[in-house]
Amino acid sequence: MKTIEKMLADAILKSIDNNEGIFFVDAEDDENLIEVDGHYKVKGYFENTGFCNEIWITTDASVTIDKVRAYDKNDNEVEVECDIKAIEEYVETEL
């Protein structure tokens, strides 16, 4: 996974705060600003670990990137190569 892909994946993870919803995140490398939007659905449950502590257990996660846009330093839209599937899979496994 490229650095920019990891940055986007981490930004998506930080934006997920619900069981289902949409996200819009961006990340910037040395040359471009990359914007990503999509949607997610997470299923799971809280498990009691004792001493009044609970942890979230994810049983199923689906993350879909719907659109990727990239802009150079002059705000021109440019093509960027990102492994969308790798980003989606990484986020799903980290949820």
Residue pairs with C-beta under 8 A, 6 or more apart in sequence:
1 9
1 83
1 86
1 87
1 90
2 82
2 83
3 29
4 27
4 29
4 34
4 80
4 82
5 82
5 83
5 86
5 87
5 90
6 90
7 27
7 29
8 25
8 27
8 34
8 36
8 82
8 87
9 87
9 90
9 91
9 94
11 25
11 26
11 27
11 36
12 23
12 25
12 36
12 38
12 40
12 63
12 87
12 91
13 91
13 94
13 95
14 25
15 23
15 24
15 25
16 23
16 40
16 42
16 91
16 95
18 42
19 41
19 42
19 43
20 39
20 40
20 41
20 42
21 39
21 40
22 37
22 38
22 39
22 40
23 36
23 37
23 38
23 39
23 40
24 35
24 36
24 37
25 35
25 36
25 37
26 33
26 34
26 35
26 36
27 33
27 34
27 36
28 34
31 72
31 73
32 70
32 71
32 72
32 78
32 80
33 70
33 71
34 68
34 69
34 70
34 80
34 82
35 67
35 68
35 69
35 70
35 71
36 65
36 67
36 68
36 69
36 87
37 65
37 66
37 67
38 63
38 64
38 65
38 66
38 67
39 63
39 64
39 66
40 61
40 62
40 63
40 64
40 91
41 60
41 61
41 62
42 58
42 60
42 61
42 62
42 95
43 58
43 59
43 60
43 61
44 56
44 57
44 58
44 59
44 60
45 56
45 57
45 59
46 54
46 55
46 56
46 57
47 54
47 55
47 56
47 57
48 54
49 55
58 95
61 91
61 92
61 93
61 95
62 92
63 88
63 91
63 92
63 95
64 88
65 84
65 87
65 88
68 80
68 82
68 84
69 77
70 77
70 78
70 79
70 80
71 77
71 78
72 78
